[in-house]
Amino acid sequence: MTHHLYDIDLERTLLASLIFEPNLINDFFHSLSSQELFFHESHQVILHTILNLHSNGVPVEEGMINNALKKNGHLYENELVSILTATPVATIRPYIDSLSELGNKRQLTSLVNSFNRDLHDESIDATALLSKTLDKLENFRETHRVELFETHDIVSLKPEEADFICKEWLPFPKKTVSLISAPGGSGKSWMVLQLMMRYLIESSSAKTFAWLSEDPIGLTAHRSEKIASSIITKPLEFFKGRMAISNSPTIQVLLEQGRGVEVNAYFSDFKKSLSNYDLIILDPLIAFFGADENNNAHARKFMQLFTEWAAKENKTIVFIHHSTKNTTQARGASAFTDAVRLVYEVSVVTDKKGEVDETRSHLRKITLTKDNYGAAKLLGGKSVSKQIFPETKIDPQSFMKDF
């Protein structure tokens, strides 16, 4: 069969992605099991084996796949090695769509070839042949009808209200993505460290992670000690094993390719590394982005990856984002704020004259500028002042050198 009707590299990439990120199988099980995606028989058998292992709760990994293949008399060890050396991808929908399109073309080509053979058979009635071919085409169209969306009977759905973490302090909605926007030096890092601690006090089983890529680890440890002793009033040891940080170089989730972008293949590993954490804070957003900050299409694609991850794996994800110059509003493409369910903007506390109130330098004004899930009701309004820094009676500037 001609090469334009199959693509061995696409087939191997899709299979590699399923092996390295088995969670994808749940998301696309119907598409994988109901379509003729693969041309190569070995790939068809390996996919069937992967789906069977997953359905039976068996780990989808090289040894188990190989054992299952051998048990059924299939010697595809070399092809499995070729699959495992392919680069996995985090977003497999385009690969499924491309392979499905190739599969449709193969089926139509087979139907046309069958029609041509029968057309040259003088014993076959032309009218009957045409009728049979039209029936086959109609059957093909019906079996390949695309379900564009799911429908649910409203009466059968279980009502659920939005749930939040840190309801008593600064509420953030669960299973979605939120944004904190503030200018440099406003105390965002102090704020999220306190958020982590308060959530861990609220939930004894929770685990939190913050990737504070702009701050040295030692400085973050110093701030954590100050918050624990002066604001939270619990020993830092209380959070042992449940509060993790990193200041490693960030991975760029999107990679620019020509005029478009593609998802970094390491994104699936990124998610897997953070699978045990309930609250994930990433600072700053732009360090993880990797594309044009002002491009709404790029921003939308980036944010969709995180909103889907949060919803499917019950994560509370918070991005820290720099504001535009001389404001507290998030900079860059509007799609960043469009995609999240909540936005807090952080600013200094001012007096009645609009000047910085030095007597309240340990506080920050936190304004709720986007609230899709009703956080304002828990917060007690759209704008509040919260203690972010340890209060000092000495010189308010003495702590500012750390911010």
C-alpha positions as CSV (number, residue, x, y, z in Angstrom):
1,M,0.0,0.0,0.0
2,T,1.3,3.5,-0.8
3,H,3.0,5.5,1.9
4,H,0.5,8.3,1.7
5,L,-2.1,6.0,3.3
6,Y,-0.1,5.3,6.5
7,D,2.6,6.9,8.7
8,I,4.8,4.5,10.7
9,D,6.3,7.4,12.7
10,L,2.9,8.7,13.8
11,E,1.8,5.2,14.8
12,R,5.0,4.7,16.9
13,T,4.7,8.2,18.5
14,L,1.1,7.5,19.6
15,L,1.9,4.1,21.1
16,A,5.0,5.5,22.9
17,S,2.8,8.3,24.4
18,L,0.3,5.8,25.7
19,I,3.1,3.7,27.3
20,F,4.9,6.7,28.9
21,E,1.6,8.4,30.0
22,P,-1.0,5.7,30.7
23,N,-3.4,8.3,32.0
24,L,-4.0,9.3,28.4
25,I,-5.7,5.9,27.8
26,N,-8.6,6.9,30.0
27,D,-9.1,10.2,28.2
28,F,-9.1,8.6,24.7
29,F,-10.2,5.0,25.3
30,H,-13.2,5.2,23.0
31,S,-11.2,6.8,20.1
32,L,-8.4,4.3,20.5
33,S,-10.6,1.2,20.7
34,S,-13.3,2.1,18.1
35,Q,-11.2,3.3,15.2
36,E,-8.9,1.7,12.7
37,L,-5.9,3.9,13.5
38,F,-3.0,1.6,12.6
39,F,-1.9,0.1,9.3
40,H,0.9,-2.1,10.6
41,E,-0.4,-5.4,12.1
42,S,2.2,-5.3,14.9
43,H,0.9,-1.8,16.0
44,Q,-2.7,-3.1,16.0
45,V,-1.8,-6.0,18.2
46,I,0.4,-3.8,20.6
47,L,-2.5,-1.3,20.9
48,H,-5.0,-4.1,21.7
49,T,-2.5,-5.4,24.3
50,I,-2.1,-2.0,25.9
51,L,-5.9,-1.4,26.1
52,N,-6.4,-4.9,27.6
53,L,-3.7,-4.4,30.3
54,H,-5.1,-1.0,31.2
55,S,-8.7,-2.4,31.4
56,N,-7.5,-5.1,33.7
57,G,-5.6,-2.8,36.0
58,V,-2.2,-4.1,34.9
59,P,0.7,-1.6,34.6
60,V,1.2,-0.5,31.0
61,E,5.0,-0.9,30.8
62,E,7.5,-2.7,28.6
63,G,7.8,-5.9,30.6
64,M,4.1,-6.4,31.0
65,I,3.4,-5.6,27.3
66,N,6.1,-8.0,26.1
67,N,4.9,-10.8,28.4
68,A,1.3,-10.4,27.1
69,L,2.4,-10.4,23.5
70,K,4.5,-13.6,23.9
71,K,1.7,-15.3,25.8
72,N,-0.5,-14.7,22.8
73,G,2.1,-15.9,20.4
74,H,3.2,-12.5,19.1
75,L,7.0,-11.9,18.7
76,Y,7.1,-8.1,18.4
77,E,10.0,-7.4,20.7
78,N,12.0,-5.5,18.1
79,E,9.0,-3.3,17.1
80,L,8.3,-2.6,20.8
81,V,11.9,-1.4,21.2
82,S,11.3,1.0,18.1
83,I,8.2,2.3,19.8
84,L,9.9,2.9,23.1
85,T,12.6,4.9,21.4
86,A,10.1,7.2,19.8
87,T,9.5,10.6,21.5
88,P,6.2,10.7,23.4
89,V,3.9,13.7,23.2
90,A,1.6,15.2,25.9
91,T,-1.2,16.0,23.5
92,I,-2.3,13.0,21.5
93,R,-5.5,14.2,20.0
94,P,-3.8,15.5,16.8
95,Y,-2.1,12.1,16.3
96,I,-5.4,10.2,16.7
97,D,-7.1,12.5,14.3
98,S,-4.3,12.2,11.7
99,L,-4.2,8.4,12.0
100,S,-8.0,8.2,11.9
101,E,-7.9,10.2,8.6
102,L,-5.4,7.9,7.1
103,G,-7.5,4.9,8.2
104,N,-10.5,6.4,6.6
105,K,-8.6,6.8,3.3
106,R,-7.4,3.2,3.5
107,Q,-11.0,2.0,3.9
108,L,-12.3,4.2,1.1
109,T,-9.4,3.1,-1.2
110,S,-10.3,-0.6,-0.4
111,L,-13.9,0.1,-1.3
112,V,-13.0,1.9,-4.6
113,N,-10.7,-1.0,-5.5
114,S,-13.4,-3.5,-4.8
115,F,-15.9,-1.5,-6.9
116,N,-13.4,-1.4,-9.8
117,R,-12.8,-5.2,-9.7
118,D,-16.6,-5.9,-9.7
119,L,-17.2,-3.3,-12.4
120,H,-15.0,-5.4,-14.8
121,D,-16.8,-8.6,-13.9
122,E,-19.4,-9.1,-16.7
123,S,-21.5,-11.4,-14.5
124,I,-22.4,-8.6,-12.1
125,D,-25.4,-6.4,-12.8
126,A,-24.4,-2.8,-12.9
127,T,-27.5,-1.6,-11.1
128,A,-27.0,-4.1,-8.3
129,L,-23.3,-3.1,-8.0
130,L,-24.2,0.5,-7.8
131,S,-26.8,-0.2,-5.1
132,K,-24.3,-2.3,-3.1
133,T,-21.6,0.3,-3.3
134,L,-24.0,3.1,-2.2
135,D,-25.0,0.9,0.8
136,K,-21.3,0.5,1.7
137,L,-20.7,4.2,1.4
138,E,-23.7,5.0,3.6
139,N,-22.6,2.4,6.1
140,F,-19.1,4.0,6.1
141,R,-20.6,7.4,6.6
142,E,-22.7,6.3,9.5
143,T,-20.0,4.4,11.3
144,H,-17.7,7.4,11.0
145,R,-20.2,10.0,12.1
146,V,-18.4,12.3,14.5
147,E,-19.9,12.9,18.0
148,L,-19.2,16.6,18.4
149,F,-20.3,16.9,22.0
150,E,-21.8,15.0,24.9
151,T,-25.4,15.6,26.2
152,H,-26.6,15.1,29.7
153,D,-30.1,15.1,31.1
154,I,-30.1,17.9,33.6
155,V,-32.3,15.9,36.0
156,S,-29.8,13.1,36.2
157,L,-26.9,15.3,37.1
158,K,-25.7,15.6,40.7
159,P,-25.6,19.3,41.8
160,E,-22.2,20.4,43.1
161,E,-21.1,23.8,44.4
162,A,-17.7,25.1,43.8
163,D,-15.2,24.0,46.5
164,F,-12.3,26.1,47.7
165,I,-9.1,25.8,49.7
166,C,-8.2,28.3,52.5
167,K,-11.8,29.5,52.8
168,E,-11.1,31.4,56.0
169,W,-8.1,33.3,54.7
170,L,-7.8,33.6,50.9
171,P,-10.0,31.2,49.0
172,F,-8.8,29.5,45.8
173,P,-11.2,27.2,43.8
174,K,-10.2,23.5,43.6
175,K,-9.8,21.5,40.4
176,T,-9.0,24.6,38.3
177,V,-6.4,27.3,37.6
178,S,-6.1,30.7,39.4
179,L,-3.8,33.7,38.9
180,I,-2.1,36.1,41.2
181,S,-1.0,39.3,39.5
182,A,1.3,41.9,41.1
183,P,4.3,44.1,40.3
184,G,7.8,43.1,41.4
185,G,8.6,43.4,45.0
186,S,5.0,43.3,46.2
187,G,5.5,40.1,48.3
188,K,4.0,37.5,46.0
189,S,6.4,34.8,47.3
190,W,5.6,35.6,50.9
191,M,1.9,35.4,50.0
192,V,2.1,31.9,48.4
193,L,4.3,30.4,51.1
194,Q,1.6,31.5,53.6
195,L,-1.1,30.1,51.3
196,M,0.7,26.7,51.3
197,M,1.0,26.6,55.1
198,R,-2.6,27.6,55.7
199,Y,-3.8,25.0,53.3
200,L,-1.7,22.3,55.0
201,I,-3.2,23.3,58.4
202,E,-6.7,23.1,56.9
203,S,-6.1,19.7,55.3
204,S,-4.0,17.2,57.2
205,S,-3.6,14.9,54.1
206,A,-2.8,17.6,51.5
207,K,0.6,18.1,49.9
208,T,1.8,21.4,48.4
209,F,4.5,22.4,45.9
210,A,5.8,25.7,44.8
211,W,8.2,26.3,41.9
212,L,9.7,29.7,42.8
213,S,12.2,29.9,40.0
214,E,13.2,33.5,40.8
215,D,14.2,33.1,44.4
216,P,17.2,31.3,46.0
217,I,16.2,28.3,48.1
218,G,17.9,29.7,51.2
219,L,15.9,33.0,51.0
220,T,12.7,31.0,50.6
221,A,13.6,28.9,53.7
222,H,14.3,32.1,55.6
223,R,10.9,33.6,54.6
224,S,9.1,30.3,55.5
225,E,10.6,30.4,59.0
226,K,9.5,34.0,59.5
227,I,6.0,33.2,58.3
228,A,5.7,30.0,60.4
229,S,6.9,31.7,63.6
230,S,5.5,35.2,63.3
231,I,2.2,34.8,61.3
232,I,1.1,31.2,61.3
233,T,2.5,30.5,64.8
234,K,3.4,26.9,64.1
235,P,6.9,25.4,64.0
236,L,8.2,24.9,60.4
237,E,8.7,21.2,61.3
238,F,4.9,20.9,61.3
239,F,4.9,21.0,57.5
240,K,7.7,18.5,57.0
241,G,7.1,16.1,54.1
242,R,4.1,18.0,52.8
243,M,5.6,21.4,51.6
244,A,8.1,21.2,48.8
245,I,9.7,23.9,46.7
246,S,12.0,24.1,43.7
247,N,14.0,26.9,42.1
248,S,15.4,24.7,39.3
249,P,15.4,26.1,35.8
250,T,11.9,25.8,34.5
251,I,10.7,23.8,31.6
252,Q,9.0,25.7,28.7
253,V,5.7,23.9,28.1
254,L,5.2,25.3,24.6
255,L,7.9,25.3,22.0
256,E,7.7,27.6,19.0
257,Q,7.7,25.7,15.6
258,G,7.6,28.0,12.6
259,R,4.5,30.1,12.9
260,G,2.9,27.8,15.5
261,V,3.7,26.1,18.8
262,E,3.8,22.5,20.0
263,V,3.7,21.0,23.5
264,N,7.0,20.1,25.0
265,A,7.3,16.3,25.1
266,Y,8.5,16.6,28.7
267,F,5.2,18.1,29.9
268,S,3.8,14.6,30.6
269,D,6.9,14.0,32.8
270,F,6.3,17.4,34.4
271,K,2.8,16.4,35.4
272,K,3.9,12.9,36.6
273,S,6.5,14.5,38.8
274,L,3.8,16.6,40.5
275,S,1.1,13.9,40.7
276,N,1.3,13.6,44.5
277,Y,0.7,17.4,45.1
278,D,-2.8,18.9,45.6
279,L,-1.8,22.6,45.5
280,I,0.7,23.5,42.8
281,I,2.1,27.1,42.5
282,L,4.2,28.1,39.5
283,D,6.2,31.4,39.7
284,P,6.4,33.2,37.3
285,L,4.0,32.1,34.6
286,I,6.1,33.5,31.8
287,A,9.0,31.2,32.8
288,F,7.0,28.2,31.9
289,F,5.3,29.6,28.8
290,G,7.9,29.5,26.1
291,A,6.0,31.2,23.4
292,D,4.8,34.8,22.4
293,E,3.5,36.3,25.6
294,N,1.2,38.6,23.6
295,N,-0.3,35.9,21.3
296,N,-3.8,34.9,22.5
297,A,-3.7,31.7,20.5
298,H,-0.5,30.6,22.2
299,A,-1.7,31.7,25.6
300,R,-5.0,29.9,25.2
301,K,-3.3,26.6,24.2
302,F,-0.9,26.9,27.2
303,M,-3.7,27.6,29.7
304,Q,-5.9,24.8,28.3
305,L,-3.2,22.3,29.2
306,F,-3.3,23.3,32.8
307,T,-7.1,23.7,33.1
308,E,-7.5,20.2,31.8
309,W,-4.8,18.8,34.1
310,A,-6.4,20.5,37.1
311,A,-9.9,19.2,36.3
312,K,-8.9,15.6,35.5
313,E,-6.4,15.1,38.4
314,N,-8.1,17.3,41.0
315,K,-5.3,19.9,41.3
316,T,-5.5,23.4,42.6
317,I,-3.0,25.3,40.3
318,V,-2.0,28.9,41.0
319,F,0.2,30.9,38.6
320,I,2.1,34.0,39.7
321,H,2.1,36.5,36.9
322,H,3.9,39.9,36.6
323,S,1.7,42.9,36.1
324,T,2.0,45.6,33.5
325,K,4.2,48.5,34.4
326,N,2.8,50.8,37.1
327,T,-0.3,48.7,37.5
328,T,-1.5,45.5,39.2
329,Q,-3.1,44.1,36.0
330,A,-1.7,41.0,34.4
331,R,0.5,41.7,31.5
332,G,0.5,39.9,28.1
333,A,-2.3,38.2,26.2
334,S,-5.8,38.5,27.6
335,A,-6.2,34.8,27.2
336,F,-4.2,34.2,30.3
337,T,-6.8,35.8,32.5
338,D,-9.7,34.7,30.3
339,A,-8.8,31.0,30.9
340,V,-8.6,31.1,34.7
341,R,-11.5,31.1,37.1
342,L,-10.1,33.5,39.7
343,V,-7.6,36.4,39.6
344,Y,-6.2,38.3,42.6
345,E,-4.3,41.5,42.2
346,V,-1.8,42.5,44.9
347,S,-0.9,46.1,45.8
348,V,0.5,48.1,48.8
349,V,-1.9,49.5,51.4
350,T,-2.4,53.3,51.0
351,D,-3.8,56.0,53.3
352,K,-6.7,58.3,52.6
353,K,-4.4,60.5,50.5
354,G,-3.5,57.6,48.3
355,E,0.1,57.4,49.6
356,V,1.8,54.3,50.9
357,D,0.9,53.7,54.5
358,E,4.2,52.8,56.1
359,T,2.5,51.9,59.4
360,R,0.9,49.0,57.6
361,S,3.8,47.9,55.5
362,H,3.3,44.3,56.7
363,L,-0.1,44.2,54.9
364,R,-1.1,44.0,51.3
365,K,-4.3,44.9,49.6
366,I,-5.7,42.0,47.7
367,T,-8.3,42.6,45.1
368,L,-10.5,40.0,43.5
369,T,-10.7,41.1,39.9
370,K,-12.1,37.9,38.4
371,D,-14.4,35.6,40.4
372,N,-16.3,32.9,38.4
373,Y,-17.0,30.6,41.4
374,G,-18.1,33.0,44.1
375,A,-15.0,33.5,46.2
376,A,-16.1,37.0,47.1
377,K,-18.8,35.6,49.4
378,L,-16.1,33.7,51.4
379,L,-13.7,36.6,51.2
380,G,-16.2,39.0,52.5
381,G,-16.0,41.4,49.6
382,K,-14.0,42.2,46.5
383,S,-11.0,43.7,48.3
384,V,-9.3,42.9,51.6
385,S,-6.1,43.6,53.5
386,K,-4.1,40.6,54.6
387,Q,-0.9,40.3,56.6
388,I,1.8,39.1,54.2
389,F,5.0,40.0,56.1
390,P,5.9,39.7,59.8
391,E,5.0,42.8,61.7
392,T,7.9,44.8,63.0
393,K,8.1,47.8,65.4
394,I,11.5,48.7,64.2
395,D,12.2,49.9,60.7
396,P,9.5,48.8,58.1
397,Q,12.3,48.9,55.5
398,S,14.4,46.3,57.3
399,F,12.3,43.4,55.8
400,M,11.9,45.0,52.4
401,K,15.5,44.0,51.4
402,D,14.3,40.4,51.4
403,F,11.3,41.1,49.1
